[in-house]
Every structure is written in structure tokens, then in C-alpha cells.
Amino acid sequence: MDSAVSGLVDRAITANARGTWDPPATAQSGALYDELKGIRTTDRDRFANLDLLQYYGSMPAAQFQELQNDQALVRKQDPAAAQNQTRLTRALVLTNPVFVKAGIDPDPASPSYNIAVGMLGSALSQWSANNNNKLPDDGEIVQAARQKDIQSR
């Protein structure tokens, strides 16, 4: 079989398999997803070497695929991913006092901190998407960190 056709067939099988069995989004799967996104920000080496397959089936397929894509970008040291990392690191400098005030220990080994960081990253991405891809200013970053859903995890 031609390699181009073989690749198309493989992608179709994969898409069909994911569509057939896609775990539902739950509070637990959301917390796991946010924690892994937080680890991506707080400990990139750990995230790059993490065996993500152990989490297959623990969250919706789209979230799992996003984590795999993020891991690939971290591993190849993608410049856009590195720039995003710099922005998130700066955001953490601004928001760690907010997290501490909410009782979240700003330790990269802390699951609750990684969940909050993952949620903050998602909130900032959503903010940018809603504002013509503009980057949030310091006040908007701190306001995002003060969201109750971020602090309640």
C-alpha cells in the first residue's frame, strides 16, 4: 500500500477509535487534566519525561491528545511553546501571592498548586482568545487567578 494512503487509513482508524470510546468529562478528569497542564508549566522536565499513556482513558480523548501534543512541543523545545512558558512563568510571579492567600501552597510538587496553575493557564488562554489574541495585562492576570473555581481546587 502506498505510504500516503497508509497514513490516511491509520489516521481514519485512530479518529474512529477515539470517537467510539471517549471517556466523559468529570470533575475528577478535569482536575487531572489541570494538574498535568500545571506540571507542564511548573516542571517542564518532569512533564517531558512523564508517561502520559498511564492517563489514557482517564479524561476525554481531546484533552489527552492536547497533553500529548504539549509534551511533544516541550520535548522538541518549540519556540512558541517556550514563549508561552515565559508568559506563564511571569503570570505565576504575579499570582503566587493570590494562591498563597487562598491557601494553595506554591510548591511545584503540590497537586493543588499544579491544578491551580493549569486552570490559570487555561483561563489566560481563553481570555486572549476572547480579546483578539491580546495578551492580558498584570491586573487581568491577577483577576484571572482570583476566580473562585481556580482557588477552590
C-alpha positions as a Python dict, from the first residue, in 0.01 Angstrom:
ca = {
    (1, 'M'): (0, 0, 0),
    (2, 'D'): (121, 350, -83),
    (3, 'S'): (259, 524, 230),
    (4, 'A'): (34, 828, 178),
    (5, 'V'): (-274, 605, 163),
    (6, 'S'): (-148, 403, 459),
    (7, 'G'): (-113, 724, 664),
    (8, 'L'): (-468, 829, 577),
    (9, 'V'): (-602, 488, 673),
    (10, 'D'): (-412, 497, 1005),
    (11, 'R'): (-549, 844, 1086),
    (12, 'A'): (-903, 736, 997),
    (13, 'I'): (-876, 429, 1221),
    (14, 'T'): (-741, 640, 1506),
    (15, 'A'): (-1013, 904, 1467),
    (16, 'N'): (-1281, 636, 1453),
    (17, 'A'): (-1143, 458, 1760),
    (18, 'R'): (-1133, 781, 1961),
    (19, 'G'): (-1483, 873, 1854),
    (20, 'T'): (-1615, 532, 1958),
    (21, 'W'): (-1472, 539, 2308),
    (22, 'D'): (-1435, 882, 2460),
    (23, 'P'): (-1446, 899, 2839),
    (24, 'P'): (-1678, 1167, 2973),
    (25, 'A'): (-1551, 1485, 3131),
    (26, 'T'): (-1591, 1468, 3507),
    (27, 'A'): (-1470, 1681, 3797),
    (28, 'Q'): (-1200, 1419, 3859),
    (29, 'S'): (-1085, 1409, 3495),
    (30, 'G'): (-1085, 1790, 3487),
    (31, 'A'): (-867, 1807, 3797),
    (32, 'L'): (-625, 1552, 3649),
    (33, 'Y'): (-608, 1744, 3321),
    (34, 'D'): (-549, 2074, 3504),
    (35, 'E'): (-283, 1915, 3724),
    (36, 'L'): (-93, 1780, 3422),
    (37, 'K'): (-119, 2119, 3248),
    (38, 'G'): (18, 2275, 3565),
    (39, 'I'): (310, 2031, 3572),
    (40, 'R'): (380, 2132, 3213),
    (41, 'T'): (426, 2487, 3340),
    (42, 'T'): (595, 2430, 3676),
    (43, 'D'): (825, 2137, 3591),
    (44, 'R'): (884, 2106, 3217),
    (45, 'D'): (1149, 1834, 3252),
    (46, 'R'): (915, 1619, 3457),
    (47, 'F'): (634, 1678, 3205),
    (48, 'A'): (862, 1596, 2911),
    (49, 'N'): (951, 1260, 3068),
    (50, 'L'): (606, 1176, 3203),
    (51, 'D'): (444, 859, 3070),
    (52, 'L'): (113, 1008, 2958),
    (53, 'L'): (-20, 669, 2846),
    (54, 'Q'): (-90, 588, 3210),
    (55, 'Y'): (-364, 853, 3191),
    (56, 'Y'): (-524, 723, 2872),
    (57, 'G'): (-894, 669, 2938),
    (58, 'S'): (-887, 893, 3247),
    (59, 'M'): (-1004, 1202, 3058),
    (60, 'P'): (-1175, 1291, 2731),
    (61, 'A'): (-969, 1199, 2425),
    (62, 'A'): (-935, 1563, 2314),
    (63, 'Q'): (-773, 1657, 2646),
    (64, 'F'): (-544, 1356, 2635),
    (65, 'Q'): (-441, 1442, 2277),
    (66, 'E'): (-375, 1803, 2378),
    (67, 'L'): (-144, 1685, 2655),
    (68, 'Q'): (40, 1457, 2411),
    (69, 'N'): (80, 1748, 2169),
    (70, 'D'): (203, 1974, 2451),
    (71, 'Q'): (453, 1709, 2556),
    (72, 'A'): (585, 1680, 2200),
    (73, 'L'): (631, 2060, 2185),
    (74, 'V'): (815, 2061, 2518),
    (75, 'R'): (1040, 1775, 2408),
    (76, 'K'): (1138, 1947, 2084),
    (77, 'Q'): (1178, 2282, 2261),
    (78, 'D'): (932, 2457, 2031),
    (79, 'P'): (997, 2837, 2030),
    (80, 'A'): (627, 2927, 2054),
    (81, 'A'): (582, 2689, 2347),
    (82, 'A'): (890, 2839, 2512),
    (83, 'Q'): (747, 3192, 2468),
    (84, 'N'): (418, 3079, 2620),
    (85, 'Q'): (615, 2926, 2909),
    (86, 'T'): (785, 3261, 2970),
    (87, 'R'): (447, 3435, 2982),
    (88, 'L'): (307, 3178, 3225),
    (89, 'T'): (615, 3199, 3446),
    (90, 'R'): (568, 3577, 3463),
    (91, 'A'): (200, 3526, 3542),
    (92, 'L'): (296, 3295, 3830),
    (93, 'V'): (519, 3564, 3980),
    (94, 'L'): (213, 3791, 3983),
    (95, 'T'): (-35, 3531, 4105),
    (96, 'N'): (154, 3327, 4365),
    (97, 'P'): (55, 3576, 4641),
    (98, 'V'): (-309, 3526, 4541),
    (99, 'F'): (-269, 3149, 4558),
    (100, 'V'): (-97, 3167, 4899),
    (101, 'K'): (-378, 3389, 5032),
    (102, 'A'): (-627, 3125, 4909),
    (103, 'G'): (-433, 2854, 5097),
    (104, 'I'): (-265, 2700, 4793),
    (105, 'D'): (97, 2604, 4861),
    (106, 'P'): (307, 2735, 4566),
    (107, 'D'): (519, 2421, 4554),
    (108, 'P'): (561, 2263, 4207),
    (109, 'A'): (530, 1921, 4372),
    (110, 'S'): (188, 2013, 4514),
    (111, 'P'): (-105, 1871, 4313),
    (112, 'S'): (-333, 2156, 4425),
    (113, 'Y'): (-80, 2413, 4301),
    (114, 'N'): (-42, 2236, 3967),
    (115, 'I'): (-420, 2221, 3929),
    (116, 'A'): (-445, 2596, 4000),
    (117, 'V'): (-161, 2671, 3757),
    (118, 'G'): (-323, 2456, 3487),
    (119, 'M'): (-655, 2632, 3538),
    (120, 'L'): (-485, 2971, 3532),
    (121, 'G'): (-314, 2884, 3203),
    (122, 'S'): (-649, 2781, 3053),
    (123, 'A'): (-817, 3097, 3185),
    (124, 'L'): (-546, 3318, 3036),
    (125, 'S'): (-564, 3138, 2701),
    (126, 'Q'): (-942, 3182, 2700),
    (127, 'W'): (-905, 3549, 2792),
    (128, 'S'): (-667, 3602, 2499),
    (129, 'A'): (-899, 3416, 2261),
    (130, 'N'): (-1190, 3637, 2373),
    (131, 'N'): (-984, 3954, 2327),
    (132, 'N'): (-847, 3919, 1973),
    (133, 'N'): (-537, 3728, 2094),
    (134, 'K'): (-427, 4027, 2303),
    (135, 'L'): (-205, 3938, 2598),
    (136, 'P'): (-359, 4016, 2938),
    (137, 'D'): (-200, 4290, 3145),
    (138, 'D'): (-88, 4240, 3505),
    (139, 'G'): (-426, 4333, 3653),
    (140, 'E'): (-612, 4095, 3422),
    (141, 'I'): (-372, 3813, 3511),
    (142, 'V'): (-427, 3866, 3884),
    (143, 'Q'): (-803, 3890, 3828),
    (144, 'A'): (-795, 3556, 3646),
    (145, 'A'): (-612, 3397, 3941),
    (146, 'R'): (-880, 3524, 4178),
    (147, 'Q'): (-1153, 3327, 4006),
    (148, 'K'): (-1334, 3113, 4262),
    (149, 'D'): (-1308, 2796, 4055),
    (150, 'I'): (-929, 2824, 4043),
    (151, 'Q'): (-896, 2888, 4416),
    (152, 'S'): (-1146, 2620, 4518),
    (153, 'R'): (-937, 2330, 4389),
}
